[in-house]
């Protein structure tokens, strides 16, 4: 007997979309696996209209291309579309590819691998070097979105969202380009929507809250945090991620002069971390820990004028900080310098500031330089003292001056 291949068109489309088993496609459609088996048989029955629409959307092809005979014998090829119409910034500009140009499921894994590499490189590579590479990777991701369907497309979209998020973080925290970061984070949010990844959406929304928060627009910052917490509930989010949301909101409150509220939020975050979590943390969530939370706390204590507490907190963080976290160390040293400047000890303040400049020469971080400049302004009453003049010699050296003006 000759064994028939069955509906090879549907099977090929299923595998290309990343559904490696009939059960996986059945689960995505909300039907029984026996139904998928019948569709992949030699004489497949046509799916019901509502299921057919979902099937075409998941697999990116019309019914005839999937091996079904259209009702009445009429072709519906004219409805074929790999990408639905969308106004997503950065995604809508990519031309729809013709059927047959579909990428294999492995493309998602390959694209994710580069995204993971960029995630690790962020902590050591100069932002001006990494940023163009991340943008180029995002451009590739936008192109792949029109050449993938189903689970392959969803995985690609999630990695694209993470890539845009990384680029937005560099623009805001490293390059101090808030307006540009706002647009990049919008692209990240749209890609997260394509992936239907609520936790990524929450992280992106929380990052957008920094922008108005640092500008002193408390209402806008808190509105974005409400949205971020809403998406976190859909995740559901782990305790560390919920604690980070508290920390983000606390920093926004601190920037807006609400230090009491900020300290309350940080206390709640500490309780969350102490209690632990039944939910796992996504691998991309690599920018927060109990040590980072303590750094948030020390800065808020400094802003609130609680200098002894802030000094003790930040010295503890500096001791506990991993040697690889060079960017964060510049911020800590800047905050410690600010504490000593407020305490009336210019020698100690300049000592910490110079240590921060030493680190900035190795790893540039705009936030760290901002902290040093704030300290120098606070030291204006002591500007004729030797330690302050020596700080000026370092602060306005050729390399630091050119770097500051170039950004």
N, C-alpha and C positions, 0 to 999 in steps of 0.2 A: 504494500500500500504506500502511496505517496503522501507524506505529511505536508499539509498546507501551511504556509507562513502566516496566514491570518491577515489582520489589518496592520500591515507593516508601517503604513503611514502614521497611524495613531501612536503605535509603539515608539517609532523614531522621534516623533514630536514630544512624546512623554519623557523620554530619556534626555532629549536636548534641553527640556525645561527643568531638568534636575529632579524629576520624580522617578527614582530608580526602581520603584516597584509599583505594581498595580494598586496595592493597598495605599501607598502614599498619595496617588492621584485620587483615589476614592475618598480618602480623608479630606483632601483639599476641596473636593466637590460636595462633600456631605452625602455621598451615596454609598451603597454597598460594593464590596470588591467584586461580587459576582456580576454587577452591572458593567464594570470596567472590563471584565473578562469577555462579556458578550460583545462589547464594542471592539475589542481586539481580535474577534473571531473572523472567519472568512466572510461571513455575511452579517455585518454589524447592523443592528437596528438603530435608527436615528434617535438621538437623545431628545428628551422633552425640551420645548423652547427655552425655558428658564435655565435649565442645566446646560443646554447648548451654548447659551450666551456666556455662561461662566467658563465652560470648557474652552471656547474660542479665546476668551480673555487670558486664561492661564497659559495656554499653549501658543498664543500669538498667531494662529492660523484659522482660516475659515473651515466650515464643515467639510466641503469637498476636498480640500487639501488634507484633511484629517482622515480621509477614507470613507466618508459617509455620502450617501446619495441624497441630495437636497430634495425636499418635498416638491413634487410636481416636475422634477427633473431640472429645475432652474438652478443656475449657479449663483452663489453668493460671493464670488471672488472679489467683487467690488467693495466688500466690507472689510477686506483684510487690512489689518493694521497691527504692527508690532508694538508701537507706542500709542496709547490713547491720547486724544487731544489734551494738551495741558499747557498751562501758562507758567509752569515752573521755570524760574530764572535759571539759566545755565543748562536746562534740560530741553526746553522747547526749541532751542536753536539747533539741535542736532537733527539732521535729516533722517527720516525713517528709511531703513534699509529694505530692500526687496526681499520677499520670501526666498529662502535658500541661502541667505547670508547669515543665518543664525550661528552663533558661537557655540562650541560644545560646553557641557556643564563644567569642565575643568577651568574655564575662563574665570569663574567666580573665585575659585581657590587661588589661582595665580594672582588675580587682582588684590585679593585679601592679603596675600603674602607681602606685597609691596607696602600696603597700608600698615601692616604690623611693623615692618622695618622702619617706616617713617615715624611710627609711634615711639620706637626705642631711640631713634636718632635725635629726637627732639631734645633729649636731656643732655646731649653733648655737642651736637653740631650747631655752628653759628646760625642764628635765625635767618640772616640774609642769604645764607647758602641753602638752607633747607626749604625755605619758602617757595622759591621758583620750582623746585622739584615736586613739592606737594601740589602746586597749581597745575603742573604738567600732568601729574597723575590724575587729578580731578578731571582734566580735559579728556583723558583717555576713558575715565569712568563714564562721563556723559555720552561718549560715542558708544560704549558697550551697552548702555541702557537701551539703545535702539536695536541691538543685535542679540538680545537675550529675552527670555520669557520665563514665567513661573518662578520656581525656587531659585533658579540661577540668577534671574533678574533681581529678585528680592535680596539675595546675598550681595550682589554687586551694588545695589542701591545702598545697603547698610554700610558697606566699606566706603562708598563714595561719600556718604554722610559723615563718616568719621574723618575722612580726608579733608572735607570742607571745614569741619570743626577744628582740626589741627591748624589749618591755614588761618582760620579766624582767630584762634588763640595766639598765634604768632603775631598777627597784625595788631591785636589789642595789647597783649602783655609785653611783647618783645619790641615791636616797631612803633607802638603808640599811635596807631592809625585807626581811631575809633569808628569813623564813618565807613571806611573800607571794611572793617571787621563786621559792622552791622549787615552789610550786603552779603558778605561771605557766609555769615551765620544763617542768613535767610536761605541761601542755597543749601546749606547743610540741613536745615529744617525740612525743606521740600524733599530732599533725598531721603531723609528719615521717614517722611510720610509715604514715599514710594515703597519703602521697605516695611512700612507699618510697624516700626520699632519704637515703642512708646518710651523706653528707657533712654535711647539715644535722643529722642525728642525732648525729654525732660532735661538732659544734660545740656543740650543746645540752648533751650529756652533760658536755663539758669545762667549760661554764659552771656546771653543777650541782656540779662538784668544788670550785669556789671556796667554796661555802657551808660545808661541813665543814672545808675547808682553813683558812679564816680563823678558824674556831672552835677550831682546834688538834686536830681529829679526823683525824689522819694516815691511819689505816686506811680510813676511809670515803672520804676524798678520793682515795686511790690506787686504791681499788676502782672508783670512777667513772671515773678516768683509764684504767684497763684497758679498760673498756667503750667509752670514747671512741676509743681507739686501734684497738679491734676494728672499729668502724664505719668508721674512716678507711681501714683496709685494704680494706674492701669498695668504697670510693669509685671508684677509689683516690684518695687525697689528694695534693695537690701538695706540693712541698718547703716553701713558706711555711706551709702549714697544719700540716704535721708539725712544723715549727719552733715554731709557736705552741703546739701541744700540749706540747712540751718546756717552753716558757716558762710555761704554766699550771701544769704539774706542779712546775716550779722555784719558782713563787711559793707554792704550797701547802707545799712542803718548807721554804721559808724561814720561813713563818708557823709551822711546826711545829718550828723550831729546827735543821733539817738543812741548814745553808748549804753544806757541802761537796758534798753530793749535788746541791743546787740549782745550784751553779756548774758542776758536771760536765754537768748537763742543758743549761744555757745554752751551754756550749762545743759540745755536740753540735748545738744549734740553729743556732749560727753556722756550723758546717761544712755543715749542710743548705742554708742560704741561699747559701753560697759555691758549692756544687756546682750549684745550679739544679735545675730540674725538667722532666720531659717531660710532666707533667700540668698542665692549666690550673687556675686558681684561680676558684672561683665568684664572681660579682659581689657577693654579699652579704658576702663575707669582706673587709671594709674596715677592720678595727680593728687590723691588725697590719702591721709592716714591720720592717726592720733597725733603724730608729731606735727603735721601740717595744721591740724586743728589748734594745737597749742600756739602755733605761730600766729594764727588769726586772733587768738585770745590775747596774746601779748601786745599786738598792735592796738587792739581795742582798749586794753588797760592803759596803754601809753596815751591814746587819744583822750581817755577819760581823766587823765592826770593821776592815775594810780601808779606812781613811778616805782616804788619798791616792789610791788607785785609784778609790774611789767618787766622789771629787770630780772627778777627771779625766774619768771616764766620763759623769757627769751634766752637767758643763759642756759636753761635746761634744754630748750629746743636746739640750741647751737651744739651742745654736747651730744645730743641724740641724733642729730641730722646725719644721714649717710653722706660719705665723702663725694658720691657722684652727684649729689643735689647742689651743684655749684650755683645755679641761678638763685635758688631759695636762700643760700647763705648770704648773698649780697643784700637781700632784703632784710634779713635778720641783723646783719651788721649795721645797716643803715638805721634800723629801729633802735638798736642799742646805742648808737651814736646820738640819736635824737633824745633818748632818755637822759644821757649824761649832759647834753646841751641844756635841757630843761632843768636839770639838777644843779647847773652852774659849774660844771667841771669841764672846761673846754679842752684840757689835755686829753682826758679820757674820750671825749666826743671825737676829737680829731684822730685819735688812735684807731677807733672803730671805723671811722670814715676812710682812712687810708687803707685799712685792711679790705674794705669793700672795693676800693678802686683797684687794689692789687688783683682781686678776683675778677673784676669787670674787664681788666686787660686780657684775661684768659678766656672768659666767657661773657660776651655782652648780654646785658639784660636791661631793657629800658626802665623797668620798675625799680631795679636796684639803683640806677643812676638818678632817678627821680628822688629816691630816699636821700641820697648823698647831697643833692642840691638843696633839698629842704633843710637838711642839717646845717649846711653852709649859711643859708639865710637866717637860721636861728642863732648862728654864732656872730652875727653882725656887731653886737656890742663888744665882742672880743677880737675884732678884726686886726688890731694892731699887735696882738700877741704872737709870739714866734710860732707856736703850734698851728695857728690859723693860717699864717702866711705860708708855712710849709704845706699845709693842706691845699692852699691855692696853687702852689707850684705844681702839685700833682693833678689837681682838678682841671687846671688850664694848661696842661702839657699839650704838645702837638697832637699826640694820638687821641687823647680824650676830647680835645676841643673839636678836632675834625670829625670824630665819630658823632659827637653831640649835634653839630651843625648839619651833618649829612642826614640826620634822621628827623 
